Amino acid sequence: MPPPTHRPLIADANFLRLWFAGAFAATARWLEMLAVGIFVFEVTASAALVAAMLMLRMLPMGLFGVFGGEIANRFDRKRILLTTLALMFFVAAAVGSLAYFDRLGVWLLGLAAFVAGLAWVVDFPVRRTLLADAVGSARLGSAMSLDTVASSGTRMIGPLLGGTLYAVAGMDGAFLLSAAAYALAFFILLGLPPIAGHGTVIGGKVAHRIRDGLRILRRVPVLQGVLAVTVVFNVWGFPIISMVPVIGADVLFLAPFEVGVLASMEGLGSLLGALALAAFARNRQYRLLYFFGVFTYLAAASVFAHSVVPVLSGALLLLLGISMAAFAAMQSALVLLNTPLENRRQMMGILSVCIGSGPIGLAHLGLLASWFGASTACTIVAVEGLAVLAVVAVKWPGLVARQPDA
C-alpha cells in the first residue's frame, strides 16, 4: 500500500470526506445566490439591491476574515466546520419556511446573507487548511485543483437547481433544498477522523500572530503579488457575477429557469477548467495561470455585459468560468506553497481579508448600475480592473515570469 503522501487523492478517505462536504455546502451557497438574485430583482427591480445581497454575504470576510486563520489555529477544526454547517442549515430552513408562509422580506434576506457570510469566514481558511494537513505539500496543488473541481461543478449545479426550483417550487423550494444540502455535508463530515496537525494549538496572542503573518508577507514579494491579484479579482471581477440574474431578465428577457441555465454556464466552464488544471497544471505554471486567469476573466466580462444573444452570453460565461478556475485553483496553492508551514493559518486569514474586499467592488458596481444600468456598469468595472491588473504586473513582475520546475 502506497504511503499516504503518494496515495492517489481519490483513494484518500479523509480528502474525499472534506471534498464532498465542501461540494454539498458550495452547491447550497450558489443555489441561494441565484435564487436570491432572481427574487430581489422581481420584488424591487433594483440592480443595486441585487448587488447588495452579495455584498452582505461577503462583508464579514472583509471585517473578520483575518481571524479565520486564528480560529483554525486555536480550535478543533472539525467541530468548527460542523458548527457552521449546522448554523447554515437552520438559516436556510428559516428562509425557506418564511418564504412558504409568504413572510419573507428583502431585509430578512439581507440578514440571512450576512449570517451566511459569517459562516464563510470560518469555512474558507479552516476547511482548506484542514485539506492541506490531510494531503501534505507534495499533493497540495492537485488537492486544490480537485477542490476547485468541486466548487466549479457546484457553480454549475447550484444555479441550475436554483433556477429550476424557483420556477417550479418558488423561493421556499429552493431554500429547503439548500438546507438539505447543508445537512448532507454535516453528516459526511461527522465521520472525519483526527488528522496530523488537526486541532493543534500554537500559543501567543492573536495580535502577535497576525503581526507575524504580516511580517512574512513583507519578506515574500510573490505573496504580496498573489494577494494583490486576489484584491483585483474580488473588487473588479467577482462582483460582475451578481449581475447575471439582472442581465438575464432585463437584457436577454429570460425566464427564471433560463436565467439558471445561463448562470450555470460559468460553472460549467469552471468545472472544465478545473479538470484540465488537475490533470495538466505544473508548479512552474501556477503564477501565469493565476494572473492570466484574472486577465481573461475581466476581458470576457466586458464583452458579456453587452451581449444581447443568449447563446453568445452563455459562451462568454463559459470562458469566464474557465478563467475563474485558473484563478481559484492557484490562489490557495500559491499562498500555501509560498508560506512557511507554521504561518499558513495566519496567511490564509490574511487571504480571507483580501477576498473580503469584494463588498467594496459590489458597492461600486451597484452604484454604477443605479446610474447607468447593469450592462454599462459591468463594462466600466471590468475595464477598471484591467487597468489595475496592469499596475500589479509592473509592481510584481514575478507573477508573469515563467517559474522553474519544483
N, C-alpha and C positions, 0 to 999 in steps of 0.2 A: 504494500500500500504506500503511495507516494506521501512524502511528508506534507504537512498542512500548507506550507508556503508554496508548494509546487502542485498541489491538488487542483484540478480544474474547478473554477468557481461554481459551475453548475452542479458539482458534486459536493459542495461545501454547504452543509445544512444550516450553519449559522448565517452565512451570507444569504442563502435563499429565504430564511425567515425575515431578515431585515429587508431584503429586496421586495418580497411580496407584501409585507406590512406597509412599506413605503408606497408601493404601487396602488394598493387599495385606498390609502389616505389621499394620495395625489389625485386619483380618479374623482373622489368626492370633492376635492378642492376645485378642480377645473369644471366639474358639473355645476357646482354652486356659482362660480364666477359667471358662467354663461347664462344660467337661469336668472341670476340677479340682474345682469345687464339687460336682458330682454324685459324683465318685469319693471324695472325702474324706468326704462325708456317708454314702455307702454303707458305707465301711470303718469309720468311727468313730461315726456317729450323733451327732456333735457340731457344733452350730451355731457354737460358739465357734471350733473349728478351721477351719471353712469361712471364717469372717471372718478368721482368722489368715493364711490363704493370700493373700488380697487385701492384708492389712496388710503382709506381707513383700514383696509386689510394689511397694507404694507407699512403703515405708520409705526406700529410697535417695533418693527425691525430696526427702524432708524432711531427710535427712542431708547430701546432696551437691548438691541442686538449685541452690544459689546459684552453684556452679562451672560449671553447664551453659552459662551465658552467656559465661563466660570461655573455656571450651573453644571455643565458637562464634567467639569473637573471635581466638583465638591460633593456631588450627589450620585446615587445609583442611577445610571443612565437608562437601564431597562424600566425602572419604576417611573422615571420622568416621562418616558415615551408612553407608557401605559396610562399615566395620569392625563397627558394631553389628548390622547385618543379618546378616553372616557369623556373628557370635557367637550370635545368636538362632537361626539355622539349626542350628548344632551343638548348642545346648541342647535345642531341640525334638526333633531327631533322636535325641539321647541318651535323653530321656524316653520317646519312642515305642519305642525299642529295649528299654529296661528293662521297659516295660510288656509288650511282646511276649514277653519271656522270664520274665515274672512275677517280676521283681526290683524292682519299683517300690514304695518305701515312702513314707509321708506325709512323713517328714523330707527325703527326696530331692526331693519336690515343693516343699517349703518352700525348699530351697536353689535350685532352678530358678526359683522365683518371685522370690527376691531378686536373682538374676543378671539376670532379665528387667527388674526394676526399675532396675538399674544402667544397662541399655541405654536405658530410658525417660528417665532423667535427661538423657542426651545427645540423644536423638531430639527431644524436645519443643522446647527452645529452638533447637536447630541447624536442624531442618527448617523450622520456622515462620519463623525469621529469614531463612533462605535463600529462602523463599516471598516474604517482604516485599521482599527485594532483587530478586527476579525480576519482580514485578508493579508495583512503585512505589506511592507513597502514594495516588495517585488511584484505584487499583483494589484497595486493601488490604481494605476492608470486604467487597467481593464475593468476593475471593480467600479470605478467612477463612470466609465463608459457604459457599462451594463446598467448601472443605476440610472443613467440618463436614458437608456433604452426604456426603462420602466416609466420614468417621468414623461418621456416623449410619447410613449404609447397611451398614457393616460390623458395627455393633452389632445389626443385624437378621440379616445373613447368617451372621456368626460363630456366634451361639448356635444357629441352625438347623442349621448344619453340625456344630457340636459335639454337639448332642443326637442328631442323626441318626447320625453316625458312632459315637458312644458306644454307641447302641443296636445298631448293625449290626456294627461292627468293633472296639468296645471302646476303651480308652484309647490303645492303640498306634495304631489307625487315625486317631484324632483328632489326635494329636501329629505323626504323619508327614505328614498333610495340612498342618498348621501349618508344618512345616519346608519343604514345597514352596512355600507362600505367601511365606515369607521369601526363598527362592531367587529367585522371580519378581521381588520387589521389588528385590533386589540387581542383577539383570541389567537391569531397567528403568533404574535409577539410573546404571548404568555409562555410558550414552550422554549424560549431562548435560554440556553444555559449560560453560566458565567464565562466571560471571555477574558483573556490576558489583558490587563490594563483596565478592565471593566470595574468601575466603582473606585478606582484608585484616587485617593485624595492627596493633593500636594498642598502643603501649608502655605501660609503667608496671607497678608491682607489682599483683598480684591484689587484695591487701587494699585498696590505694588505689582501685582501680577499683570494687570493691564499695562502698567508702565513698562514692564519687562517686554511685553509683546510689541509695544511701540518702539522700544529700543532696538529690537530685532528688525523691525520694519525699516528703521533709519539706516541700518547696516546692509540691507539687501535691496539694491535698486530694482531688481527684477520683480520683487514683491510689490514695490511701490507702483510699478507699471501695471502689473496684473490688477491691483486694486483700483487704479485709475480707469482702466478699461471697464471694470465692473461698474464703476460710477457712471461712466458714459452710457453703458447699455441700460442701466436702471433709470437714469434720468431722461434719456432721449430715445431709447429703443423700446423697452418693455411697455411703457405706457400706451404705445400705439395699439397694442392688442386690445386694450379696453374699448377701443372704438369699433371693433369688428361688429358687434351687435347693432351699433348705430348706423354704420355704413351699409351693413346688410339690409336693414329695414328702411333706411331713409334714402339711400342712393341706389341700391340694387333692387329694392322693393321685394324682398324675400319674406316668406312666412317664417315663424319660429323654427320649424323643423329644418327648413332650408338654411337658416342662419346657423343652426347647429352643424349642418353638413359643411358649410363654408368654414366655420371656425375650426372644424376637425382637420381641415387640410394642413393647417400649421402643425398640428400634432402628428399627422402622417409624415410630413416632411422631416420633422424632428426625429421620429422613430426610424425612418430610413437612414438619416444621417448618423444617428447614434449606433445603429447596427454596423454601418460601414466603419465608423471610428473604432468600435470594439474589435473589429476584425483586422483593420489595416493600419490604424494610427500607431506611430512610434514616438518615443520620448523626444527625439530631435525635432519633431513636427508640432509639438504641443503649443508652443508660443505662436507660431504662424497661424495655426488653426484657430486659436483663441482670438487673435487680433482680427484676422480677415473674416472670421465668422461674424463679428460685430459690424465690420465694414459692409459686407454683403447684405446683412440684415437691414441696415439703415438705407442702403441704396434701393433695395427692393421695396421697402416700406414706402418710400417717396413716390414710387410708381403705383403701388397698390392703392394708395389714398385716392387716386383719381380715375381708377378703372371703373367703367360702367358696364362691363361684360362679366357676368358671374363666373364663366369658365376661366377667363384671364385672371380674375381676382383670386380664384381658387389656386391657380398655378403659381401666382405670386406668393400666396400664403404658404404653399408647399416649399418654395425657395426660402421664405423666412424661417420655416421650421428646420430645414437643413442647416441653415446658418446658426440658428439658436442651439442646435445640437452641438456644433463645434465649440461654441462659447460655453455652454453649460457643462459639457463633459470635461473640458480642460480647466475650468475655473477652480474647482476644489482640488483637482490633481496638482495644478501648478502651485497653489498655496501650500498644500501639504508637503509636496516634494521639495520646496524651497525653504521650509521652516524646520528648525531643529525639533526633534521629537518632543522634547519637554515643553515646547512653546506652541505646539499645534493647536491646542484648545483655545488659547488666547487669540491666536491668529484667525481661527475660524470665527471667533466672536467679532473681531475687527472686520472680517469679511462680511459678516451679517449686518454690521452697521453700514457698510458700503452698499449692500443690497437694499438696505432700508432707506437709501437716498431716493428710492422710487417715488414716494409721495411728493417730492419737490417737482419731479417731472410730470406727475399726474395733475397736480395743481396748475402747473404751467400749461399743459395740454388742455385741461378743462376750461381755463380762462380763454385760451385762443379759440377753442371750439365755440364758446359762447359768443365770441366776436365775429369769427369768420366762417364757422361751420366746421364739421368734423374733418372733411377731406383736406381743406386748406391747412387746418391746424396740424394734421399729421405730417403734411409735407414740410411745413415750417420747422417742426420739431426734428424731423429726420435730417434735414439739411444742417440745422444747428449741430446735431450730433456728429455728422461727418466732419464738420469744421473742428470741433473739439477733439475728435479722434485723431485728426491730422496733427494737432498740437501734442497729443500724447505720444505719437510716433516719433516726433522730433525730440521730445524730452527724454524718452526711454527707447532709444534705437534698438536695444537688445531684444525688444518684443518682436521685431520684424526681421531679425537676423536668424539665419539657419543655425540650429544648435548641433553640437557634436553628439554622436551616439553615446547613450548612457551605458 
